[in-house]
Amino acid sequence: MFPSPPLPETGAPPQPPTSGSQALGVPGGALGPRGRAALLTGALVAALVVLALLAASIGAYEIPPRALLGSLLHRTGLGGAELDRVGESVLWNVRLPRVVLALLVGASLGCAGALTQGVFGNPLAEPGVVGISSGAAVGAVGSIALGLDVFGNWTVTVCAFLGGLLTAFVVYALSRSGGRTEVVTLILTGIAVNAFAGALIGLAVFRADNARITEITFWQLGSLAQATWPKVLAVLPCAVAGLAVAPLYARALDLLALGERPARHLGVDVERLRRALILVVALLTAAAVAVAGVITFVGLLVPHLLRMAAGPGHRFLVPASALTGALVLLAADLAARTAAQPAELPLGVLTALVGSPFFFWLLRRTRRGRGGWA
């Protein structure tokens, strides 16, 4: 489905000038870049496993972690014991689908954010900020409002993918000038696209009946409250395909970070690379939007935290962004459903409340670093 990554036959990609420890203000110590990356990866995996177990345990119906592990072992034929009838139903029909969906959506958004920043060569780029998430939401909302069922259970996902893909290429085309992506143009294009997408969604709401208005509201707020195993299976192929392909382009993204001209001299087909990665970003964004609605700022925040910890190398950054995105969204979803019990906070609203101040700080930091936006 995707073209093979254009990797040159030259030597290893350039090493970043500043290590992760130095970026955090810590003197370079015993651990090299690979050691830090391995340590962070292990810590992320361990934290993800622990948080997933907590998320499956905590809720209106408490399931002790030991009983939860017993049920998991019993289902896999490794011993353990079943929970009572209510506990089994809550765990396997409510909690676990939601946990798995949070992992898939968070991994997709985190990875899409790292790829978007690499493609545009801009630390402010993110599928939600530049309008790709809104474009995917328009595709999903349009299919709901029109009652489309062309692809069966895949209809919403396919429409979200097409909307995100079209938006990604429009933003890419409009934000380039003189062979480079301009910061101000990128942000203004994202603002315009988000506004236009909001107008289209408003028009869909105006024309929809009450039942479809409820569904459309779900996309606008962002939530995992309606997670089911069929929804997990519907989004799983898109998410897995995008997450599997993305790391193959890590080396080419490292070379692209040097600039387009040096990357071309080193054998990278820049335009082909960008088209392929925009396709991957649209696929990952569609996978997230199709089941969770518009959830912004995860793809912006996650790659920056990882760059501060381990440097800008994409061989670590791309897969680690998927892991960290899954961790962040799982934690956000747990907070959304427990912070105001018995009510549930909209997940998209919660991530925006946390991510917006981070974006303002990043905007000022980038402006100071570049000496203004001239």
N, C-alpha and C positions, 0 to 999 in steps of 0.2 A: 504493500500500500504506500510505503514511503520510499523515496529514493535513497540509495545507500549514501552515507555521509562522505563528503569529499575530503578525505584525509590525505595530507601530503606524505611523501616518503622520507622527509627530512627528519632531523633528530627530534628530541623531546621538546615539548612546548616550553616557552620561557617561564622561568620561575618568577613569582611576584616579588617586587622589590621589598616589600614589608611583610614580615611574618605575622601570623595571627597573634602571637604573644605580644609583639611590639605594638600591634594595633590596639591591644587592650591595655597597653602601658606596662606590661610585664616583661622583664628582661628575658631574652632568649636563654633557655635552659637546656636541660638534658634532652628534651623531646624535640625532634626535628619535625618538619611539616607532615611527614607520613605518620609519625608517632602521634602527633596531636589529632590528625584526622582519624586514625584508628581508635584512639581513646574516646573522642567525641562520638564516633559511630557506635561504639559499644555502650556508651552512656545513654545515647538516644534510644537504642533498641531496648535496653533494660527499662528505661523510664516509660517507654511505650507499652511494654508488657504489663508493668505494674499499674499504669493508669487505665489500661483496658480492663484489667480485672476489677479495679475500683469502680469504673464507670458501669460495669455489668452488675456490681453489687449494690451500689447506692441508688436510692430512689424511694418513691412512696411505699413500695414493698421491699423491705430490706432482705437481702440474701447474703448470709455470712460468707466470706471468702472461702472458708474451708468447704462449706456445702456447695458453693459454686464450682470449685475445683473437682469435687466429687462427681458432680453432674457432668462436667466436661469429660472426665476420665471414663465415666460410665457410657457416654455416647460414643466414645472412640474405642470402646472395648478394652480398656486398660484397667478395669476395676472400678473403684468408687461406688457411688450409690445415687439413685435418683432423688430429687427433691419431692415434696408433696405435689399434688396435681396443679395447684395454683402457682407454686414456685416454678415448676417446669414450664408452664405456659408463659409466665412473665419473662423468664430467662430466655427461652428459645424463640418466642414469637414477638417479643417487644424489645428486650434489652440488647441481645446479641445482634439482631439486624441493624439496630441503631448504632451500635459500636462499630460494626464492620463498615457501615455506610459513612460514618464520621472519618474512619481511617482512609477510605477511598477518596472521599471528597477533599479532605485535608491534604493528602499526598498529591492529588491532582493540582490543587491550587498552589501549593508550595513549589512544586516542580514547574508549573506554568509560569510562576513569577520569576524564578531563576532564568528560565529560557527567554522570557520576554525582555528582561533586563539585558541579557546577552545579545539578543537579536537587535534591539534598538540601540545598544551601547549606551544605555542611560540608566542610572540608579533609581530614577523616579518612575520607571515604567512598571506597570503591573496590570494584569487583565482587567481588573475592576476600574483602576484609575484611568486607563486609556480607552475604556468603553467596550472592550471585548466581552466582558461578562454581561453588560447591558444588551449588547447585540445578540448574544446567545439567549438571554431572557426574552427578547422580543420574538425570536423564533419559537421558543417554547410556549409563550403566552399566545402567540398567533395560532398555533396548532390547537391549543385548548379552546380559545374563543371561537374558532371556526369549526370546532368539532371534528378535526381531521383524524383519520384512522387508516391512512394509506399504508403505513408500515407496521400496523398492529401495536404491540407494546413498545416498539422502537420509534414510534412517530414523534413523540416529544423530544427524544434524544437526537434524532436525525435533524429535526427542525432547529433545535438549539445549536447543533454543530454547524449547519449551514449559515445560521445567523451570526455565530461567532466568527466563522471563517471569512465571511464577507466583510464584517466589521474590521477584522484584523488587517486585511489587505487594504481597506480604505484608509485606516489610520497610518499604516506603513507608507502608503503613497503620499498622503497629505503632509506627513511630518518630515519628509526628506527635502533638502534643498542643497544644491551644490555638492551632492554626493555624501552628505552626512545628515544625521537626524538631529534636528534642533530641539532643545529642551522646551522653550516656550511654545513652539508650534505643537509639540507632542502633547503638552498639558492642555492647551487650548482646543486641540482636536478632540482629546478625551472629554473635555467639558461639553463640547458641541455634540458629540456622539451620545453621551449620557443624557443630555437634554432631549435630543431627538428621540432616543429610545424611550425615555419617560413619556413623551407625548404619544408615541405609538401604543405604549401600554395603557395610557389613559384612554385612548380611543377604543382599545379593545374592551376595557372595563365598561365604557359608556354603552357599547353595543351588546355586551354579554348579559345573560340572564343571571339570576341570583346564585344558582349552583356554580356556574363558571366564574362568577366574581369571587367567590370564596377560594376557588383554586388559584385564580390569578393573584389574589392577595398573598397566598403562600409564596409565590415566586418573588414578590416584591420585598417581603420581610426576611426571607431566608429561614429555613427551619428543617430539622430532621425528625420532626414529631411524627410524621407519617411513614417512617421507615418500615419496610417489609422485605422479606426475602426476594419476592419477585422484582422489587426495585433494585435490590443489590445485584441480582443477576442481569437486569437490564443495563446497568451502568458498568458492570465489571469488565466486559470486553474492551470498551473504549478506554477506561482508566488503565487497564493492564497494558494495552497496546501502546498508549502514550508514554507510560512510565518505563516500559521496556525499551522503547526506541530512543528516548531522550538522552540517556548516558552515552550513546554511541557518538553523539555530536560534541562531547565535552572537549576533546582535543582541538577540534575546529573552532570552538568558541574561545578557547584560550588564545589561539592565533588571531582571531578576529578582534580580540581586545587590544591588540597592538595597533589596530587601524586597518582600514580596508586595503590600502595599497600594500603594506607589508604582508598582510594575509594573502593577497593575490600572488605576490612574489614567492611565497612559501607553498603555493599550490592549492589554495582554497578557492573554490568557485563561490564567491560571496553571495551573489544573487540566488544561486541554487540553494545554498545553505539557508538563507533567510526564508525563501519560499517553503522549504521543507519544515523549518522550525515553526513558522507561522501556522502551518498545517497541524503540527503536533500541539501547539499551544491552543488552537481552536478545538482540537479533539479533547484535550484535558479539561478545558473550560466548559465545553458542552457536557462532559461527563458529570462535572460538579453541578452546573446550573440545572441540568435536567431533573435532578432529584432533590436539590437543596435550595434552589432559588439563587438570588444574587448575594454572595458573601464576599465582601471586599476586604482589602488590606492584608489578608493572610499572605498572599504572594508578594507583597511589598515588604512586610516586616521580617519574614523568615529568612530570605537570602541575606539581608543586611546583618542580622544577628550572627549568621554563620560566617560571613566575611570578616566580621570583627573578631571572631574566635579562631578561625583557621586560614584566613587569607582568601584571595579571589579565585583560586584554581577551580575550574569547573569539574574536574574529575571527582573531586569531593563535593563541591557545591551542589551539583544537580541531584545526585541521590540523597545527600543529606537534607536538601530542601524538601524532598518528598517525605522523609522520616519526620523532620521537624514540623512540617505542615500538618501531618497526621496527628502529631502530639499536640500541637496548638489547638487544632479544631476539636479534638476529642476533649481537651480541657475546657474549651469554650462551651461546648455542648453540655458538658457536665454542669458547668456553672449556670448555663441558661435554664436548665430544668430543675435545679436545686436551690438557686439563690432566692427565688420568690415563690416557693411552694405554697399552695398547690398550683399556682399559676406558673406559666412557662414563658420566659423572655424570648423574643425573636432572636435567633442566632445571628442573622445579618446585622441587626441593630447593635447587638453586643460587640461584635468584631469591629463595627464602624466606630463605636464609642471609644474603644481602645486604640484602634489604628489611626484615627484622624489626628490626635496629638502627635503621634509618631511621624506622620506624614508632614505636618507643619515643621517639626524639628528638622526632619531630613531636608525639606525644601530650603530652610534657612542655612543649614550646614552646607548644602551643595552650592547655594548662591555665594556664600562667603568664600568657598574653595575656588570658585571660578571668577571671583571678583566682579560679580554682577551678571546680568543676563544680556549684556550688549551683544 
